[in-house]
Amino acid sequence: RTPPILRSFDLDLNTPSLLTLSFSETVNTSSLLLTQLRIQASSALGSLHRNLTNENVEVSQDSSVLAQNIPTSVVHLQVGERDLNWLKLVVGLADSDATTFL
């Protein structure tokens, strides 16, 4: 068995701030390690970045998916206030598609 692959993501820093993760197959939302997610300014190792904190709250279009821990291939995360403020303050990080890598 191969692990799921992150196919795409979307980061919207407007209110409510959402990070949407789309995987190649269904994932168990309780097994996601949110602190392992890193927003980077480029694909280069060592570029300007922010590792997300544990304050990120899982949300979903269908609340029953998370309440019952039903596997899903698309996960919606609300970016926590501390991470959101940091990302908005740092110039050159998550300003546009060109400066947003995960």
Backbone as CSV, one residue per row, in Angstrom:
resi,resn,N_x,N_y,N_z,CA_x,CA_y,CA_z,C_x,C_y,C_z
1,ARG,0.839,-1.183,0.000,0.000,0.000,0.000,0.879,1.241,0.000
2,THR,0.574,2.160,-0.893,1.320,3.410,-0.961,0.573,4.495,-0.192
3,PRO,1.303,5.416,0.405,0.638,6.502,1.151,-0.032,7.477,0.183
4,PRO,-1.032,8.198,0.656,-1.684,9.210,-0.188,-0.687,10.298,-0.588
5,ILE,-0.897,10.861,-1.760,-0.048,11.938,-2.272,-0.868,13.223,-2.294
6,LEU,-0.263,14.302,-1.830,-0.921,15.603,-1.909,-0.895,16.036,-3.367
7,ARG,-2.060,16.117,-3.990,-2.181,16.477,-5.410,-2.194,17.988,-5.611
8,SER,-2.901,18.688,-4.736,-2.985,20.144,-4.866,-3.412,20.748,-3.537
9,PHE,-3.248,22.052,-3.447,-3.694,22.769,-2.254,-4.119,24.162,-2.660
10,ASP,-4.918,24.770,-1.814,-5.352,26.145,-2.020,-5.302,26.841,-0.672
11,LEU,-4.646,27.981,-0.627,-4.561,28.766,0.606,-5.286,30.080,0.389
12,ASP,-6.313,30.315,1.172,-7.095,31.548,1.100,-6.957,32.253,2.442
13,LEU,-6.266,33.392,2.454,-6.015,34.100,3.702,-7.116,35.096,4.050
14,ASN,-8.175,35.134,3.257,-9.327,35.970,3.592,-10.153,35.276,4.665
15,THR,-11.030,36.015,5.302,-11.839,35.460,6.384,-13.004,34.675,5.819
16,PRO,-13.258,33.451,6.255,-12.391,32.655,7.131,-11.221,32.102,6.332
17,SER,-10.063,32.108,6.898,-8.862,31.649,6.213,-8.873,30.119,6.113
18,LEU,-8.753,29.613,4.890,-8.830,28.170,4.682,-7.643,27.652,3.898
19,LEU,-7.162,26.494,4.312,-6.173,25.729,3.575,-6.879,24.446,3.149
20,THR,-7.022,24.257,1.847,-7.690,23.072,1.319,-6.638,22.145,0.741
21,LEU,-6.629,20.903,1.199,-5.678,19.897,0.746,-6.426,18.831,-0.052
22,SER,-5.957,18.541,-1.269,-6.565,17.505,-2.099,-5.562,16.370,-2.273
23,PHE,-5.962,15.177,-1.871,-5.081,14.012,-1.899,-5.453,13.051,-3.027
24,SER,-4.516,12.184,-3.376,-4.704,11.206,-4.448,-5.691,10.112,-4.065
25,GLU,-5.918,9.946,-2.785,-6.861,8.943,-2.287,-7.388,9.417,-0.934
26,THR,-8.320,8.699,-0.397,-8.897,9.112,0.877,-7.857,9.030,1.991
27,VAL,-7.989,9.935,2.947,-7.103,9.976,4.110,-7.948,9.990,5.379
28,ASN,-7.368,9.527,6.450,-7.995,9.577,7.760,-7.607,10.912,8.374
29,THR,-8.560,11.812,8.564,-8.233,13.163,9.034,-7.548,13.174,10.397
30,SER,-7.816,12.180,11.217,-7.190,12.162,12.543,-5.703,11.818,12.473
31,SER,-5.235,11.302,11.338,-3.825,10.941,11.221,-2.969,12.046,10.599
32,LEU,-3.599,13.150,10.208,-2.824,14.254,9.639,-1.988,14.938,10.712
33,LEU,-0.729,15.159,10.417,0.174,15.854,11.343,0.279,17.310,10.891
34,LEU,-0.586,18.142,11.435,-0.685,19.525,10.983,0.610,20.299,11.164
35,THR,1.379,19.991,12.205,2.624,20.720,12.444,3.698,20.355,11.425
36,GLN,3.450,19.336,10.602,4.389,18.967,9.542,4.114,19.733,8.248
37,LEU,3.043,20.529,8.244,2.723,21.338,7.070,3.507,22.639,7.122
38,ARG,4.168,22.961,6.025,5.019,24.153,5.957,4.646,24.974,4.731
39,ILE,4.317,26.233,4.950,4.085,27.171,3.865,5.433,27.807,3.535
40,GLN,5.864,27.728,2.272,7.167,28.249,1.857,7.002,29.291,0.765
41,ALA,8.001,30.176,0.659,7.994,31.223,-0.360,8.442,30.711,-1.724
42,SER,9.160,29.580,-1.744,9.592,28.981,-3.009,9.770,27.480,-2.795
43,SER,10.048,26.780,-3.873,10.243,25.336,-3.756,11.642,24.980,-3.243
44,ALA,12.517,25.971,-3.136,13.894,25.750,-2.698,13.970,25.447,-1.204
45,LEU,14.798,24.488,-0.870,15.037,24.142,0.527,15.657,25.352,1.228
46,GLY,15.166,25.666,2.407,15.712,26.782,3.166,15.095,28.133,2.837
47,SER,14.079,28.136,1.976,13.441,29.419,1.650,12.603,29.897,2.832
48,LEU,12.199,31.148,2.780,11.339,31.731,3.804,10.139,30.819,4.003
49,HIS,9.814,30.493,5.274,8.735,29.546,5.517,8.085,29.750,6.879
50,ARG,6.966,29.070,7.044,6.253,29.023,8.335,5.664,27.629,8.476
51,ASN,6.070,26.912,9.541,5.423,25.651,9.873,4.121,25.984,10.593
52,LEU,3.047,25.336,10.210,1.769,25.603,10.865,1.781,25.066,12.285
53,THR,1.022,25.695,13.156,0.955,25.289,14.556,-0.254,24.402,14.789
54,ASN,-0.367,23.885,15.983,-1.492,23.016,16.348,-2.812,23.750,16.482
55,GLU,-2.805,25.076,16.389,-4.050,25.810,16.566,-4.940,25.780,15.326
56,ASN,-4.474,25.141,14.255,-5.282,25.045,13.043,-6.449,24.109,13.293
57,VAL,-7.625,24.548,12.942,-8.852,23.820,13.242,-9.372,23.161,11.975
58,GLU,-9.679,21.878,12.051,-10.255,21.191,10.905,-11.683,21.640,10.685
59,VAL,-11.999,21.914,9.450,-13.371,22.222,9.074,-13.676,21.465,7.793
60,SER,-14.926,21.361,7.474,-15.305,20.644,6.268,-16.640,21.151,5.779
61,GLN,-16.882,21.017,4.480,-18.187,21.359,3.935,-19.244,20.462,4.568
62,ASP,-18.866,19.248,4.887,-19.780,18.272,5.466,-19.266,17.922,6.862
63,SER,-19.840,18.528,7.887,-19.331,18.344,9.249,-19.389,16.896,9.702
64,SER,-20.256,16.081,9.115,-20.354,14.677,9.527,-19.089,13.904,9.163
65,VAL,-18.381,14.351,8.118,-17.136,13.676,7.722,-16.140,13.707,8.864
66,LEU,-15.978,14.872,9.494,-15.013,14.988,10.580,-15.559,14.425,11.879
67,ALA,-16.834,14.637,12.135,-17.426,14.159,13.384,-17.341,12.640,13.471
68,GLN,-17.511,11.966,12.351,-17.480,10.506,12.346,-16.133,9.964,11.891
69,ASN,-15.192,10.872,11.623,-13.864,10.490,11.161,-13.940,9.635,9.899
70,ILE,-14.787,10.035,8.963,-14.947,9.338,7.697,-13.805,9.750,6.777
71,PRO,-13.117,8.790,6.160,-12.030,9.150,5.245,-12.533,10.017,4.095
72,THR,-11.698,10.953,3.678,-12.037,11.880,2.601,-10.776,12.204,1.813
73,SER,-10.918,12.587,0.553,-9.738,12.944,-0.250,-9.491,14.452,-0.261
74,VAL,-10.447,15.239,0.249,-10.286,16.692,0.326,-10.496,17.123,1.776
75,VAL,-9.495,17.783,2.340,-9.533,18.224,3.733,-9.459,19.750,3.757
76,HIS,-10.346,20.362,4.502,-10.369,21.815,4.659,-9.904,22.154,6.071
77,LEU,-8.900,23.017,6.174,-8.369,23.434,7.472,-8.514,24.940,7.616
78,GLN,-9.014,25.367,8.744,-9.044,26.798,9.015,-7.697,27.166,9.609
79,VAL,-7.031,28.127,9.016,-5.713,28.544,9.493,-5.904,29.309,10.800
80,GLY,-5.145,28.925,11.822,-5.255,29.556,13.133,-4.843,31.019,13.108
81,GLU,-5.327,31.780,14.063,-5.097,33.225,14.104,-3.612,33.588,14.150
82,ARG,-2.831,32.875,14.949,-1.397,33.171,15.058,-0.694,32.948,13.715
83,ASP,-0.979,31.816,13.066,-0.380,31.545,11.761,-0.862,32.549,10.717
84,LEU,-2.144,32.844,10.728,-2.718,33.783,9.775,-2.068,35.157,9.887
85,ASN,-1.945,35.674,11.105,-1.319,36.981,11.315,0.134,36.977,10.853
86,TRP,0.858,35.906,11.136,2.257,35.804,10.745,2.378,35.801,9.226
87,LEU,1.549,34.997,8.552,1.606,34.919,7.091,1.258,36.250,6.434
88,LYS,0.339,36.977,7.025,-0.051,38.273,6.458,1.015,39.346,6.667
89,LEU,1.793,39.245,7.734,2.808,40.252,8.043,4.100,40.085,7.254
90,VAL,4.451,38.860,6.903,5.738,38.594,6.263,5.637,38.849,4.755
91,VAL,6.395,39.807,4.293,6.412,40.136,2.864,7.175,39.050,2.110
92,GLY,6.597,38.581,1.013,7.271,37.576,0.188,6.871,36.149,0.517
93,LEU,5.925,35.974,1.412,5.447,34.629,1.765,3.931,34.615,1.680
94,ALA,3.411,33.753,0.841,1.961,33.594,0.653,1.285,34.875,0.176
95,ASP,2.062,35.694,-0.560,1.499,36.919,-1.143,0.732,36.622,-2.427
96,SER,1.150,35.561,-3.125,0.561,35.186,-4.410,0.851,33.706,-4.658
97,ASP,0.349,33.179,-5.763,0.651,31.782,-6.120,2.155,31.558,-6.254
98,ALA,2.864,32.577,-6.723,4.324,32.462,-6.954,5.105,32.386,-5.647
99,THR,4.522,32.807,-4.532,5.226,32.792,-3.238,4.527,31.894,-2.227
100,THR,3.785,30.895,-2.743,3.058,29.991,-1.848,3.303,28.546,-2.264
101,PHE,4.107,27.844,-1.477,4.402,26.434,-1.705,4.129,25.677,-0.415
102,LEU,3.734,24.424,-0.543,3.448,23.611,0.639,4.324,22.386,0.616
